[in-house]
């Protein structure tokens, strides 16, 4: 029987997801530059932005499960449902929390001289539907690349 660490090292679902997430985060400064916003290097380490690393991770994991277990398997179905929940949350709850933070920051700026310590709330928490779609496409592409690289 192989050691647990050997099995982890050879888990394509795990590595396709992690790789897709890292590629998505690495692309964020590039997308920022292409949009004329300059090289925003901090974007590589921040939530939100194009493409969604959350969507890329779950899409790559689900697609790899489909490639390995079959797109008609119950495990693939579960992976897709979980991916849909993550993507819905990224565009819904987390995005709305970011909108609330932006409004609160405007209010706190007005009250800054009274009680507030001046530290702004994080506004970029969620994703637009296009950012999530971009992450989904990236995740599937990375999963296909991992499958091709692994010879399956």
C-alpha positions in Angstrom: 0.0 0.0 0.0 1.3 3.5 -0.9 1.9 6.2 1.7 -0.8 8.9 2.1 1.6 11.6 0.9 2.3 9.6 -2.3 -1.4 9.5 -3.0 -1.8 13.2 -2.4 1.1 14.0 -4.8 -0.7 12.0 -7.5 -4.2 13.3 -6.9 -5.0 15.0 -10.2 -8.3 16.5 -8.9 -6.4 18.3 -6.2 -3.6 19.5 -8.3 -5.8 20.6 -11.2 -7.8 22.7 -8.8 -4.8 24.2 -7.1 -3.1 24.9 -10.4 -6.2 26.6 -11.8 -6.5 28.8 -8.7 -2.8 29.8 -8.9 -3.1 30.6 -12.6 -6.2 32.7 -12.0 -4.5 34.7 -9.2 -1.5 35.1 -11.4 -3.6 36.4 -14.3 -5.2 39.2 -12.3 -2.4 41.7 -12.6 -2.2 41.0 -16.4 -6.0 41.6 -16.7 -5.6 44.8 -14.7 -2.9 45.9 -17.1 -4.9 45.0 -20.2 -7.8 47.0 -18.8 -5.6 50.1 -18.6 -5.3 50.1 -14.8 -1.6 49.4 -14.7 0.2 46.5 -13.1 -1.7 45.9 -9.9 0.5 43.3 -8.4 -1.4 43.2 -5.1 -4.4 41.8 -7.1 -2.5 38.5 -7.4 -2.9 38.0 -3.6 -6.4 39.5 -3.2 -10.0 38.2 -3.5 -12.2 39.4 -6.4 -11.2 40.4 -9.9 -11.0 38.6 -13.2 -10.8 35.7 -13.5 -12.4 34.2 -10.3 -9.9 31.8 -8.7 -12.8 30.3 -6.8 -14.6 29.4 -10.0 -11.4 28.2 -11.6 -10.6 25.9 -8.7 -14.0 24.2 -8.5 -14.4 24.0 -12.3 -11.0 22.4 -12.7 -11.8 19.9 -9.8 -15.2 19.0 -11.2 -14.0 18.7 -14.8 -11.1 16.5 -13.7 -13.5 14.3 -11.7 -15.6 14.0 -14.9 -12.6 13.0 -16.9 -11.5 10.4 -14.4 -14.9 9.0 -13.2 -17.1 9.8 -16.1 -19.4 12.7 -16.7 -22.4 10.5 -15.7 -20.9 9.5 -12.3 -22.6 10.6 -9.1 -19.2 12.1 -7.9 -19.1 14.4 -10.9 -22.7 15.4 -10.2 -21.8 16.2 -6.6 -18.8 18.2 -7.8 -20.9 20.3 -10.2 -23.5 21.0 -7.5 -20.7 22.1 -5.1 -19.1 24.2 -7.8 -22.5 25.9 -8.5 -22.8 26.8 -4.8 -19.3 28.3 -4.7 -19.9 30.3 -7.9 -23.3 31.5 -6.7 -21.8 32.6 -3.4 -19.0 34.4 -5.2 -21.4 36.4 -7.3 -24.1 36.8 -4.7 -23.3 37.0 -1.0 -19.6 37.9 -1.3 -20.2 40.5 -4.0 -23.0 42.1 -2.0 -20.8 42.2 1.1 -18.3 44.1 -1.0 -20.9 46.6 -2.0 -21.9 47.1 1.6 -18.3 47.7 2.5 -18.0 50.3 -0.2 -21.0 52.2 1.1 -19.8 51.9 4.7 -16.4 53.2 3.7 -18.1 56.3 2.2 -20.0 56.8 5.4 -17.0 56.3 7.6 -15.0 58.7 5.6 -17.5 61.4 6.5 -17.4 60.3 10.2 -13.6 59.8 10.3 -12.9 62.7 12.5 -15.2 61.4 15.2 -14.9 57.7 16.2 -13.6 55.6 13.4 -9.9 54.6 13.4 -9.6 55.3 9.6 -9.1 51.7 8.5 -11.2 51.0 5.4 -13.2 47.9 5.0 -12.3 45.5 2.2 -14.6 46.2 -0.7 -13.5 43.6 -3.3 -14.8 40.4 -1.9 -16.9 38.9 -4.6 -17.1 38.6 -8.4 -19.2 39.7 -11.2 -20.9 37.0 -13.2 -18.3 37.5 -16.0 -15.4 37.1 -13.6 -16.9 33.8 -12.4 -17.5 32.7 -16.0 -13.9 33.5 -16.8 -12.8 31.4 -13.8 -15.0 28.6 -14.9 -13.5 28.6 -18.4 -10.0 28.8 -17.0 -10.6 25.9 -14.6 -11.9 23.6 -17.4 -8.9 24.6 -19.6 -6.4 23.9 -16.8 -8.1 20.5 -16.0 -7.9 19.6 -19.7 -4.2 20.6 -19.7 -3.5 18.5 -16.6 -5.3 15.5 -18.2 -3.3 15.9 -21.4 0.0 16.3 -19.4 -0.8 13.1 -17.4 -1.6 11.2 -20.5 -5.3 10.6 -20.0 
